[in-house]
Amino acid sequence: MTLLTLPRLRDAPGAFWDVVWKGFVRPLLGLMPKGLYARSILIVILPMVILQSVLTFVFMERHWALVTKQLSLMLTQDIAAVIDIYQSYPQDKDLETLTRIAQDRMKMDIEFLPKGPLPAVLPKPFFSIVDVALSNEIRRQIGRPFWLDTVGRSNLIEIRIQLDKTILRVVAYRSAAYASNSYIFILWMIGTSFVLIVIAVAFLRTQIRPILRLSRAAESFGKGREIDFRPRGAREVREAGYAFIAMKRRIERAIEQRTAMLNGVSHDLRTVLTRFKLSLALMEGSEDSDEMKKDVEEMQRMLEGYLAFARGDAGEPAIAIDMRDFLDDIRADSERSGAAARVEFSGDSVVRVRPDAFKRCIANLVGNAQRHAKTVAIEGLREGRFLTIHVDDDGPGIPQASRDDVFRPFVRLDQARNQDAGGTGLGLSIARDIARSHGGEISLSDSMMGGLRASVRIPV
């Protein structure tokens, strides 16, 4: 962001937040986990770990700084004592006594070097408590030029102090000036974080499990499968479960009432059509009676189509079937009707569907293809949790702009593929409703055979 854009952002706060949203917030949200379980763990653990890390670091850092300052003070006092002894008792010509006392009592090696310039200042580490604390104490207590090496050998510290006629070289253990307990901090953080993660995972798994059971129960009910669901978990989850059970009962009652109504309507209408057929059978054959017979047969076909669309086979239970045999049966039915079709299937063929409803779905697609094409191919594919069935043909196809319209009930396009003589325009609508009742969908696309491809994809 350049300086030229800042006035514009001040004048237009919305543009500024748009830049922030697109440049920072949206990419960050894209990295967030999508599942409720992972998000819950992140919400519970991340603030606790950050807060504990900050508090622990602040406490331990202050503790280490205080301890290091005290140790540096004691080490500097020992060095100052050695200097005072050296300057106050010059009779120790060979300095053996002073060296021995420093080594035995003060745990450090000393050496008096010829006077000369001190070594060049070494680069200081970015963050070093001992370097700062020890340097401050030497300046305060000794007040002489010095050179300090805390970067070299990790377990030793070298100090050189310029005296009047010589240079005092001191080598001491780093532990004499610095309490290095970083491993305690690391172990503390890893241990406490591990405990927090274990507790959070165990707790959240218990809370998420009822939600997953509710989701699976809703999915199974939508596919027409029998379910044994009891609400469990937190109060809000149980309330959602009881609401689902109440909704399930209302839907089942509505289905039962609609089924009873359709059975009554179909019985009454079929009775009237049967009377028409009997009356026409008793009439003498004529051109008018033949036309009336065709009209009655057409009315019966339309009635069956309307009832099938309204009923939707919603009350049929889902069972496990062999999809290879299922598609072979559809091919055999097609051949008995005088139309040829070839079938291929790959993958695990055992799936759970509502067989009568699903057969009507595929049969409608195959029949629609056979009315407008010479060759029809049925291909089944099982990939993981999904079953896909393609129905390809070499017919004229359907224009791209009209493919959504052919699924609308009672819509019959002038040149549409689903318009058959005397038909109702419900074949593809019924097929899509059945696919959606299984939790899937139907899509139309161009076929490699030159015509139309109708694809059914459902979870199994």
FENPE-V242683 format. One record per backbone hydrogen bond with DSSP energy under -0.5 kcal/mol. NH is the residue of the N-H (numbers start at 1). CO is the residue of the C=O. If there is no record, write none. Layout:
nh:co
NH:CO
NH:CO
This chain:
nh:co
5:2
6:3
7:3
9:5
10:6
11:7
12:8
15:12
16:12
17:13
18:14
19:15
20:16
21:17
22:18
23:19
24:20
25:20
26:21
28:24
29:25
30:26
31:27
31:28
32:28
32:29
39:35
40:36
41:37
42:38
43:39
44:40
45:41
46:42
47:43
48:44
49:45
50:46
51:47
52:48
53:49
54:50
55:51
56:52
57:53
58:54
59:55
60:56
61:57
62:58
63:59
64:60
65:61
66:62
67:63
68:64
69:65
70:66
71:67
72:68
73:69
74:70
75:71
76:72
77:73
78:74
79:75
80:76
81:77
82:78
83:79
84:80
85:81
86:82
87:83
88:84
89:85
92:89
93:91
99:95
100:96
101:97
102:98
103:99
104:100
105:101
106:101
108:102
109:171
111:169
113:111
113:167
115:165
132:128
133:129
134:130
135:131
136:132
137:133
138:134
139:135
140:136
141:137
142:138
143:138
147:160
149:158
150:148
156:153
157:172
158:149
159:170
160:147
161:168
162:145
163:161
163:166
167:113
168:161
169:111
169:167
170:159
170:168
171:109
172:157
173:107
174:155
176:173
177:174
178:174
180:178
181:179
184:181
185:181
186:182
187:183
188:184
189:185
190:186
191:187
192:188
193:189
194:190
195:191
196:192
197:193
198:194
199:195
200:196
201:197
202:198
203:199
204:200
205:201
206:202
207:203
208:204
209:205
210:206
211:207
212:208
213:209
214:210
215:211
216:212
217:213
218:214
219:215
220:216
221:217
222:218
223:219
224:221
225:220
238:234
239:235
240:236
241:237
242:238
243:239
244:240
245:241
246:242
247:243
248:244
249:245
250:246
251:247
252:248
253:249
254:250
255:251
256:252
257:253
258:254
259:255
260:256
261:257
262:258
263:259
264:260
265:261
266:262
267:263
268:264
269:265
270:266
271:267
272:268
273:269
274:270
275:271
276:272
277:273
278:274
279:275
280:276
281:277
282:278
283:279
290:286
291:287
292:288
293:289
294:290
295:291
296:292
297:293
298:294
299:295
300:296
301:297
302:298
303:299
304:300
305:301
306:302
307:303
308:304
309:305
310:306
311:307
312:308
314:311
316:313
318:224
319:353
321:351
323:321
323:349
326:322
327:323
328:324
329:325
330:326
331:327
332:328
333:329
334:330
335:331
336:332
337:333
338:335
339:334
342:376
344:378
346:380
351:321
351:349
353:319
353:351
355:353
358:354
359:355
360:356
361:357
362:358
363:359
364:360
365:361
366:362
367:363
368:364
369:365
370:366
371:367
372:369
373:369
376:340
377:392
378:342
379:377
379:390
380:344
381:388
382:346
383:381
383:386
386:383
387:458
388:381
389:456
390:379
391:454
392:377
392:390
393:452
394:375
396:372
402:399
403:399
403:400
406:402
407:404
408:405
410:425
411:408
411:425
412:410
416:413
419:416
420:418
423:420
430:426
431:427
432:428
433:429
434:430
435:431
436:432
437:433
438:434
438:435
439:436
440:435
441:457
443:455
445:453
447:451
450:447
451:393
453:445
454:391
455:443
455:453
456:389
457:441
457:455
458:387
460:385
